[in-house]
Amino acid sequence: MILRRRSSFGCSAGRGLAFFLLVAPTVGLGQGPKEAQQLDALRARIEQLRQEISASEESRAEARDQLRESERAISDANRALRALGGRRSAASARLKALVREGQALEAEIASRQQILGRWLSLLYLNGERGYLRLLLSGGNPSSVARELHYYGYVTRAQAEFIQELRAKLARQRELESLARESSSELTAVESAQRRERGTLLRLQSERRRVVTRVSAQLREQRRQVKYLERDESRLSRLVEELSKVIAAAALPRTERIPEAGGSESPFAGMKGKLRLPIRGELANRFGAQRSSGGPTWKGLFIRSVAGQEVRAVASGRVVFSDWLRGFGNLLIIDHGQDYLTIYGNNEAVLKQVGDLVRGGDPVATVGASGGNTESGLYFEIRHQGKPFDPMRWVSLN
């Protein structure tokens, strides 16, 4: 079954620190101190939860674990590259705007300089009739008074004209300085992009070598029921613990985040209206039996090309964004009212814990992380920790 998403959606510590410095957080800006503290507490508790899950599995190392660090690093590199792309677009737009303003200003300055030149020529040819000459001219007092008044008006107008010209010349110098700064920033960002792309290519090459080395083990483990059961149990435990953390965090209600169209409909009211996160082929349905036996599918697997953007199905807050055994680079969004959506096997997760998203926002990119043998997205919807059929909640029209 081919699925299509509605087009109205449109559009290592050192590395972590570098990315943090490059990207302004999407949450925390414009928030009060109380919510910022709550978000910090949420992030700290979820990080503790992630470490607890990782620690509990160290004694059961699997072939998939050999992919963990490279897939995490690939996700980080993709996210950093995307952020650099945003910075490059912004810097380029600023530079173009400055150039346009500079060109318009240059034309206006040239026009004013021509007018000023004509004034000076007239003064030279006709001689300047100053106040004193008018007063001593011996003419009719009324005429002299009228000419003095007009003279004062013209003099003030000329002074204002010259002052405006000086201001525009100063603005021109400022624009030239700003344009040089924007051009330098653009050059620096483009250089950083080239370095990040090189890093990403190297990491992808490393991952391919690891996959080749452990491919037989990966295929075997994906066929064994015990590994599938452990994966499901691991995700269910994560969801259960996340639900406790979310309840304890007492953050503002995520179901009140308006959608792109302005609607603030709670997630429960969106049944039958959701759009699938990606376009692709529905390879596995909720409740279907796996070919290797074991637990039935608790979500959908949508086969798709790597790199396609994965979009949030509704507004909410990111509560998990990391690698998880069996699901690779995993992202979980809390939509309020105990509803969660789960996006697994991504090449990269583009959002971090605490980030607010709207329906249709890109939150990840399609991949085959976690030891998956084909590119695609694993997608679940859960309510109060229990998975249910996403196809009953989506519209394919």
C-alpha positions as CSV (number, residue, x, y, z in Angstrom):
1,M,0.0,0.0,0.0
2,I,1.4,3.4,-1.0
3,L,0.9,6.2,1.5
4,R,1.1,9.8,0.6
5,R,1.2,12.7,3.1
6,R,-0.8,15.8,2.3
7,S,1.4,18.4,0.6
8,S,0.0,21.2,2.8
9,F,2.7,20.4,5.4
10,G,5.1,22.2,2.9
11,C,8.1,22.3,4.0
12,S,31.5,13.1,21.8
13,A,31.3,16.1,24.1
14,G,33.2,18.5,21.7
15,R,30.7,18.0,18.9
16,G,27.8,18.4,21.3
17,L,29.2,21.6,22.6
18,A,29.9,23.0,19.1
19,F,26.3,22.2,18.1
20,F,24.9,23.8,21.2
21,L,26.8,27.0,20.4
22,L,25.7,27.0,16.8
23,V,21.9,26.5,17.4
24,A,19.7,28.8,19.5
25,P,17.3,26.6,21.5
26,T,13.7,26.7,20.3
27,V,12.4,26.4,23.8
28,G,13.2,28.8,26.6
29,L,13.0,32.0,24.6
30,G,10.2,34.2,25.8
31,Q,9.4,31.9,28.7
32,G,9.1,32.8,32.3
33,P,11.6,31.6,34.9
34,K,9.2,29.0,36.3
35,E,8.6,27.3,33.0
36,A,12.4,27.4,32.2
37,Q,13.1,25.7,35.5
38,Q,10.4,23.1,34.8
39,L,11.9,22.4,31.4
40,D,15.4,22.1,32.9
41,A,14.0,19.6,35.4
42,L,12.3,17.7,32.6
43,R,15.5,17.4,30.6
44,A,17.5,16.4,33.6
45,R,15.0,13.6,34.6
46,I,14.8,12.3,31.0
47,E,18.6,12.2,30.7
48,Q,18.7,10.3,34.0
49,L,16.1,7.9,32.7
50,R,18.1,7.4,29.5
51,Q,21.2,6.6,31.4
52,E,19.3,4.1,33.7
53,I,18.0,2.2,30.6
54,S,21.5,2.2,29.0
55,A,23.1,1.0,32.3
56,S,20.6,-1.9,32.7
57,E,21.5,-3.2,29.2
58,E,25.3,-3.1,29.4
59,S,25.4,-6.8,30.3
60,R,23.5,-7.7,27.2
61,A,25.6,-6.2,24.4
62,E,24.2,-6.9,21.0
63,A,25.5,-6.4,17.4
64,R,23.1,-3.4,17.1
65,D,25.0,-1.7,19.9
66,Q,28.0,-1.4,17.7
67,L,26.0,1.0,15.6
68,R,25.0,3.2,18.5
69,E,27.8,5.8,18.6
70,S,28.0,6.2,14.8
71,E,24.3,6.5,14.4
72,R,24.1,9.0,17.3
73,A,27.0,11.0,15.7
74,I,25.3,10.9,12.3
75,S,22.1,12.3,13.9
76,D,24.1,15.1,15.6
77,A,25.9,15.9,12.3
78,N,22.7,16.1,10.3
79,R,21.1,18.3,12.9
80,A,24.1,20.6,13.0
81,L,24.2,20.7,9.2
82,R,20.5,21.6,9.1
83,A,21.1,24.4,11.6
84,L,24.0,25.7,9.5
85,G,21.7,25.7,6.5
86,G,19.2,27.8,8.4
87,R,22.0,30.2,9.4
88,R,23.3,30.4,5.8
89,S,19.8,31.2,4.5
90,A,19.3,33.9,7.1
91,A,22.8,35.4,6.4
92,S,22.2,35.3,2.7
93,A,18.8,37.0,3.0
94,R,20.3,39.7,5.2
95,L,23.1,40.4,2.7
96,K,20.6,40.6,-0.2
97,A,18.4,43.0,1.8
98,L,21.4,45.2,2.7
99,V,22.5,45.3,-1.0
100,R,19.1,46.3,-2.1
101,E,18.9,49.0,0.5
102,G,22.4,50.2,-0.3
103,Q,21.6,50.4,-4.0
104,A,18.4,52.4,-3.4
105,L,20.3,54.7,-1.0
106,E,23.1,55.2,-3.4
107,A,20.6,56.3,-6.1
108,E,19.0,58.7,-3.7
109,I,22.3,60.2,-2.6
110,A,23.4,60.7,-6.2
111,S,20.1,62.6,-6.9
112,R,20.5,64.8,-3.8
113,Q,24.1,65.5,-4.7
114,Q,23.0,66.7,-8.2
115,I,20.3,69.0,-6.6
116,L,22.9,70.4,-4.2
117,G,25.3,71.0,-7.1
118,R,22.7,73.0,-9.0
119,W,22.1,75.1,-5.9
120,L,25.7,75.9,-5.5
121,S,26.0,76.8,-9.1
122,L,23.1,79.2,-8.9
123,L,24.5,80.8,-5.8
124,Y,27.9,81.3,-7.6
125,L,26.3,82.8,-10.7
126,N,23.7,85.0,-9.0
127,G,25.7,86.0,-5.9
128,E,24.5,85.3,-2.4
129,R,22.0,87.8,-1.1
130,G,22.6,87.6,2.6
131,Y,20.5,89.1,5.4
132,L,22.8,92.1,5.7
133,R,22.6,93.0,2.0
134,L,18.8,92.8,2.1
135,L,18.6,95.0,5.1
136,L,20.9,97.7,3.6
137,S,19.4,97.6,0.1
138,G,17.1,100.6,0.9
139,G,14.1,98.9,-0.7
140,N,10.5,98.9,0.4
141,P,10.4,97.7,4.1
142,S,7.5,95.4,3.4
143,S,9.2,93.9,0.4
144,V,12.5,93.5,2.3
145,A,10.6,91.9,5.2
146,R,8.9,89.5,2.8
147,E,12.2,88.6,1.1
148,L,13.9,88.1,4.5
149,H,11.1,85.7,5.5
150,Y,11.4,83.7,2.2
151,Y,15.2,83.8,2.5
152,G,15.0,82.3,6.0
153,Y,12.6,79.6,4.8
154,V,14.9,78.6,1.9
155,T,18.0,78.7,4.1
156,R,16.3,76.4,6.6
157,A,15.2,74.1,3.9
158,Q,18.7,74.0,2.4
159,A,20.1,73.2,5.9
160,E,17.6,70.4,6.4
161,F,18.4,69.0,3.0
162,I,22.1,69.0,3.7
163,Q,21.5,67.4,7.1
164,E,19.4,64.7,5.5
165,L,22.1,64.1,2.9
166,R,24.7,63.8,5.7
167,A,22.5,61.2,7.5
168,K,22.1,59.2,4.3
169,L,25.8,59.2,3.7
170,A,26.3,58.0,7.3
171,R,23.7,55.2,6.7
172,Q,25.5,54.3,3.5
173,R,28.8,53.8,5.4
174,E,26.8,51.8,8.0
175,L,25.3,49.6,5.3
176,E,28.7,49.0,3.8
177,S,30.0,47.8,7.2
178,L,27.0,45.6,7.8
179,A,27.3,44.1,4.3
180,R,30.9,43.2,5.0
181,E,30.0,41.6,8.3
182,S,27.1,39.6,6.7
183,S,29.4,38.5,3.8
184,S,32.1,37.4,6.3
185,E,29.4,35.5,8.3
186,L,28.1,33.8,5.1
187,T,31.7,32.8,4.2
188,A,32.2,31.4,7.7
189,V,28.9,29.5,7.7
190,E,29.7,28.0,4.2
191,S,33.1,26.9,5.5
192,A,31.5,25.3,8.5
193,Q,28.9,23.5,6.2
194,R,31.7,22.0,4.1
195,R,33.5,20.7,7.3
196,E,30.2,19.3,8.7
197,R,29.4,17.6,5.4
198,G,32.8,16.1,5.4
199,T,32.3,14.8,8.9
200,L,28.9,13.4,8.0
201,L,30.3,11.5,5.0
202,R,33.0,10.1,7.2
203,L,30.5,9.0,9.8
204,Q,28.2,7.4,7.2
205,S,31.2,5.5,5.8
206,E,32.1,4.3,9.2
207,R,28.6,3.1,9.8
208,R,28.5,1.2,6.5
209,R,31.7,-0.6,7.5
210,V,30.2,-1.6,10.9
211,V,27.0,-2.8,9.2
212,T,29.0,-4.9,6.8
213,R,31.0,-6.4,9.6
214,V,28.0,-7.4,11.8
215,S,25.3,-7.8,9.0
216,A,24.9,-11.5,9.6
217,Q,24.5,-11.0,13.4
218,L,21.9,-8.2,12.7
219,R,19.8,-10.4,10.4
220,E,19.9,-13.3,12.9
221,Q,19.0,-11.1,15.9
222,R,16.0,-9.6,14.0
223,R,14.7,-13.1,13.4
224,Q,14.9,-14.2,17.0
225,V,11.7,-13.7,19.1
226,K,13.6,-12.9,22.3
227,Y,15.2,-9.8,20.7
228,L,11.9,-8.6,19.4
229,E,10.3,-9.1,22.8
230,R,13.1,-7.2,24.5
231,D,12.8,-4.4,22.1
232,E,9.0,-4.0,22.8
233,S,9.5,-4.3,26.5
234,R,12.3,-1.7,26.4
235,L,10.0,0.8,24.5
236,S,7.1,0.1,26.8
237,R,9.2,0.7,29.9
238,L,10.5,3.9,28.4
239,V,7.0,5.1,27.6
240,E,5.8,4.2,31.1
241,E,8.7,6.1,32.8
242,L,8.2,9.1,30.4
243,S,4.6,9.3,31.4
244,K,5.6,9.5,35.1
245,V,8.2,12.2,34.3
246,I,5.7,14.2,32.2
247,A,3.1,14.1,34.9
248,A,5.6,15.2,37.6
249,A,7.0,18.0,35.4
250,A,3.6,19.9,35.5
251,L,4.5,21.8,32.3
252,P,1.9,24.0,30.5
253,R,-0.6,21.8,28.7
254,T,0.8,20.8,25.3
255,E,-2.7,20.2,23.8
256,R,-3.1,24.0,23.8
257,I,-0.3,24.6,21.3
258,P,-2.1,25.9,18.2
259,E,-1.7,24.1,14.9
260,A,-0.3,25.9,11.9
261,G,-3.9,26.9,10.9
262,G,-4.6,28.3,14.3
263,S,-6.7,25.4,15.6
264,E,-6.2,24.4,19.2
265,S,-8.1,21.1,19.0
266,P,-7.0,18.6,21.6
267,F,-5.3,15.5,20.2
268,A,-8.3,13.3,21.1
269,G,-10.4,15.5,18.8
270,M,-8.2,14.8,15.8
271,K,-9.1,11.2,15.2
272,G,-9.5,10.7,11.5
273,K,-7.8,14.0,10.7
274,L,-4.1,13.2,11.2
275,R,-1.7,13.0,8.4
276,L,1.0,10.3,8.3
277,P,4.5,11.5,9.1
278,I,6.0,10.6,5.7
279,R,5.0,9.4,2.2
280,G,5.9,5.8,1.4
281,E,4.8,2.2,1.2
282,L,3.0,0.7,4.2
283,A,5.2,-2.4,4.8
284,N,3.7,-3.6,8.1
285,R,0.4,-2.8,9.8
286,F,-0.6,-2.5,13.5
287,G,-1.5,-6.0,14.8
288,A,0.0,-7.9,11.9
289,Q,2.0,-11.0,12.6
290,R,5.7,-10.8,12.0
291,S,7.2,-13.1,9.4
292,S,9.6,-14.5,12.1
293,G,6.8,-14.9,14.7
294,G,6.9,-13.4,18.1
295,P,5.0,-10.3,19.1
296,T,2.7,-8.6,16.6
297,W,3.4,-5.2,15.2
298,K,2.5,-2.4,17.7
299,G,2.8,0.3,15.1
300,L,3.4,0.9,11.4
301,F,6.5,0.5,9.3
302,I,6.4,2.8,6.3
303,R,9.1,2.0,3.8
304,S,10.6,5.1,2.3
305,V,13.8,6.7,0.9
306,A,16.5,7.8,3.3
307,G,16.6,11.5,4.1
308,Q,12.9,12.3,3.6
309,E,11.7,14.6,6.3
310,V,9.6,13.1,9.1
311,R,6.9,15.5,10.2
312,A,5.0,15.7,13.5
313,V,1.4,14.6,13.1
314,A,0.2,17.2,15.6
315,S,1.4,19.8,18.0
316,G,3.2,18.8,21.2
317,R,6.5,18.8,23.1
318,V,9.5,16.5,22.5
319,V,10.1,14.3,25.5
320,F,12.6,11.9,24.1
321,S,15.3,12.3,21.4
322,D,18.1,9.8,21.5
323,W,19.2,6.3,20.3
324,L,17.4,3.3,21.7
325,R,18.3,-0.3,21.1
326,G,15.9,-1.8,18.5
327,F,14.6,1.6,17.4
328,G,17.8,3.5,16.5
329,N,17.5,7.3,16.6
330,L,14.1,7.7,18.3
331,L,11.9,10.7,18.9
332,I,8.8,10.8,21.1
333,I,6.3,13.7,21.2
334,D,3.9,14.3,24.1
335,H,0.6,15.7,22.8
336,G,-1.2,16.0,26.2
337,Q,-4.1,14.0,27.6
338,D,-1.7,11.0,27.9
339,Y,-1.2,10.8,24.1
340,L,2.3,10.1,22.7
341,T,3.5,9.6,19.1
342,I,6.7,7.6,18.5
343,Y,9.0,8.0,15.5
344,G,11.8,5.3,15.2
345,N,14.6,4.1,13.0
346,N,15.5,7.7,11.9
347,E,18.7,8.7,10.3
348,A,18.6,11.9,12.3
349,V,16.4,13.5,15.0
350,L,16.1,17.2,14.4
351,K,14.5,18.3,17.7
352,Q,15.7,18.0,21.3
353,V,13.9,17.3,24.6
354,G,11.7,20.2,25.6
355,D,11.2,21.6,22.1
356,L,7.7,22.6,21.1
357,V,6.5,21.5,17.7
358,R,3.4,22.1,15.6
359,G,1.7,19.6,13.3
360,G,3.7,19.4,10.1
361,D,7.0,20.5,11.6
362,P,10.0,18.5,10.4
363,V,11.2,16.5,13.5
364,A,13.5,13.8,12.0
365,T,14.7,12.3,8.7
366,V,14.1,8.8,7.4
367,G,16.8,6.2,7.9
368,A,17.6,2.6,8.8
369,S,19.1,3.1,12.3
370,G,19.0,0.6,15.1
371,G,20.0,-2.3,12.9
372,N,17.1,-2.1,10.5
373,T,17.7,-3.7,7.2
374,E,15.7,-1.3,5.1
375,S,15.1,2.5,5.1
376,G,11.8,3.6,6.5
377,L,9.9,5.0,9.5
378,Y,8.5,3.0,12.5
379,F,5.5,5.0,13.8
380,E,3.3,4.4,16.9
381,I,0.5,6.3,18.7
382,R,0.0,5.5,22.3
383,H,-2.6,6.5,24.9
384,Q,-1.9,6.0,28.6
385,G,1.1,3.8,27.5
386,K,-1.0,1.5,25.3
387,P,-0.4,1.3,21.5
388,F,-3.4,1.4,19.2
389,D,-3.9,1.3,15.4
390,P,-2.6,4.6,13.9
391,M,-4.5,4.0,10.6
392,R,-7.8,4.5,12.5
393,W,-6.7,8.1,13.3
394,V,-5.3,9.2,9.9
395,S,-6.9,10.5,6.7
396,L,-5.3,9.4,3.4
397,N,-7.3,11.9,1.3
